[in-house]
Amino acid sequence: MKKILILFAHPAFQKSLINKTLMEAIKDLKSVTINNLYEKYPDFFMDIPAEQKLLTEHDIIIWHHPFYWYSAPAIIKEWMDLVLQHGFAYGTHGRALEGKWAMSCISTGGRKEVYSAEGKNRYTINEFLAPFIQSANLCRMKNLPPFVVHGSHTLNKDDIKKYAEDYRKVIKMLRDNEIDSEKLNTMEYMNEIIEHNA
Amino acid sequence: MHNQEFFLNALIYLGAAVVSVPIAKKLGLGSVLGYLLAGIIIGPFVLRLVGNEAGEVMHFAEFGVVLMLFIIGLELEPKLLWKMRRNIFGLGGLQVLITAGIITGVALLFNFQLNRAVAIGLILALSSTAIVLQTLSEKGLMRNIAGRSAFSVLLFQDMAVIPILALLPLIATLGTPATLSDTSMKSIGQVAQLPGWLQLLIIIGAIVVLVIIGRFAARHIFRLVAETGLHEVFVALALLMVIGIALGMDAIGLSPALGTFIAGVVLADSEYRHELETTIDPFKGLLLGLFFISVGAGINFNLLIENPWVIIGFVLLLIFIKFVVLLILGRIFRLKKGFEFLFAFLLAQASEFAFVLISFSKQNKLFDDKTSGMLLLVVTLSMAISPLLLIFNDKAVSPILARWQNKLEYDEIEEEETPVILAGFGRFGLTVGRILLANGFKVTILDNNPSNVETLRKYGFKLYFGDITRPTMLEKAGIEKARMLILSMAEHENALKVAEIVHKKYPHVKILARANDIFHVFEYLNLNITNTERENFHSAAELGSKALVELGFSKYEAYRAARMFKHHESQVTEELYRHWLEDQGKFIQETRRFEEQVKETLQAEKNYSIHETDCAWDVDSLKDEAQKEE
């Protein structure tokens, strides 16, 4: 059983519906640790040794957050800046994260069609996620495709519930090491691993 | 007085003070009673260490009262004084008139002639500035409503001394045999012999001169002297000024105390105010102590032994009359919630001015030796008893009143379910409460300071006057249904007591508490209360970070440094708490509390290095590696 660390960031969690539902869906899972960054560090002052210890104790690291300005809320960046230290996460001697998996879980208002060369956002989600993908790379981690919730403003309750169920399934599969690694290379989003999305 | 004798006397007086005052304070009796007892002990009736010169010493020491009024003047800005005018003239004026009237009436019943009765009434209507003000400042009551009102009355009495001094010779001539002697007139100065209107003109003129000098000339003189850098010259100047004013006022027939008080008020907003205060303060303290000792030494026990019951009867009667008048006036002037009792007990004694006035009347042949001796004894005893009256008020009257007021005067709390109870709405609680209210929470706010409650109500806060330490108050405030109790009052012992009760009886209520220092934090931790905040830690850390900015840190750097320090402090606190649990005895010595805290904190500090975080922003290791690769 793999150990999963969810680095969760939502500055207005009380107002979010989608992320709250997603979190609710996975919070009881064994071997999954939820690290709610805004709750833990309301003034951005981070306990760096504690965060690094959490990282070393887990096998799969998931950045889970709404997709603000084509990126993450500020605290995720602060976390990366401070916790992914040279000599710990990268550099000649920085091998603490070597071989671990990295993934993003994001929710975004735009539908999938607008995230394309022809759409109004002009780039795909995976292109926007390049800093995360390359950061993981620099830390000698392996990347998983992102789990994405599109069109968050127009989803109804059932849609959201569906996403939450899928998220739970994905997390469980990751935890129980049930992912077919060949299939991984063919997927754009992690969502596709669930049969009905394929 | 020979030098040797002088030093011997100094030795006796100072020794008596040093021995008796700490003992009196330890016993909770206050310094005034300590000094008085010291005086009785060294006086002619116990140890006979001092004899007749006690009277001389008293005259000299009365100057302490003058210094005291100067200092009080310094603390009172003219604006504040103006605000008090209603109390000074209304409350003060009525007190003097009514008390004098009643005492005159009683004296007539004891077959005194009318003119003597009036003199006795006027003399005994005054209260002791020295005793009352010393008590007020010692107990920190200067800002309390009762304290302020008492002070107003005393101020009026100080002013009243002048016309009384002028009246006494007149009264003396109205009755039978007394004749005016020229020598006695001289003792209140040449001016008194001038016609009334001219006298008034001179007094007004003198005050105007005093104000003008204080306003415009004094600060230049002070600056010149301060620039010399010689502190003793400044001390000399300050004393010179006060003594000069006192003598000047005396010469024109004005009370020296009143004159220096005015000088103090004039200088209250000058930049040398604090320096003057700290300079004069020790002299004032010593002289007042001396004064109280000499009052104690001057008690004529022979006279008391001759007819004890008559004297004691008179003393009690005097105190009773003054007390009742003050109590009623206190009510009329809307002193609420038991403060009228404090006010009345404070002022129920006779005044040190009475010593002057009685001997002056004697010179004017208004009283014979026996009457003046009796009066002096009554005055002295009433002064000696007055600290006891306050203790009586503290220990007996206040608690009864408090219990009685529970039913009547503590505010009724409206029945409503509020999730939060906030106890203590002063400097600290105000901020806590405002944050909660601003975020739309209903808060039941309690405070035990009635004037505070009144002020805040004017600003639209809904708060109740009440004492949270009483269990019924907790229930009324709705502790059963509350989610949270915030103890933001300053009285830590009370807060802890409440926390213990609530912790035990209402475990569902979350407790948050203000702590004075780290030991209070520990005491709460013992009750499993982790939500505590030291009242001064965060603000001090913020000021520290501002200092860092001024020393060249960038704002963010300084912010991080202060934030880091707070984080570090919370770790130190945990460590110290473990220490404290293991070794409570070491911490418990109250007097060494702060010292211990500093020592322990600095010990724990050695094991930490504050500057090891934020490494990710430090690119040195990256540079090293990059250089190696090339």
Chai-1 contact restraints between the chains, C-beta under 6 A:
chainA,res_idxA,chainB,res_idxB,connection_type,confidence,min_distance_angstrom,max_distance_angstrom,comment,restraint_id
A,F45,B,R563,contact,1.0,0.0,6.0,A-B,restraint_1
A,I48,B,T613,contact,1.0,0.0,6.0,A-B,restraint_2
A,D81,B,A616,contact,1.0,0.0,6.0,A-B,restraint_3
A,L82,B,A616,contact,1.0,0.0,6.0,A-B,restraint_4
A,Q85,B,C615,contact,1.0,0.0,6.0,A-B,restraint_5
A,Q85,B,A616,contact,1.0,0.0,6.0,A-B,restraint_6
A,H86,B,S621,contact,1.0,0.0,6.0,A-B,restraint_7
A,H86,B,L622,contact,1.0,0.0,6.0,A-B,restraint_8
A,G87,B,S621,contact,1.0,0.0,6.0,A-B,restraint_9
A,G91,B,E625,contact,1.0,0.0,6.0,A-B,restraint_10
A,T92,B,E625,contact,1.0,0.0,6.0,A-B,restraint_11
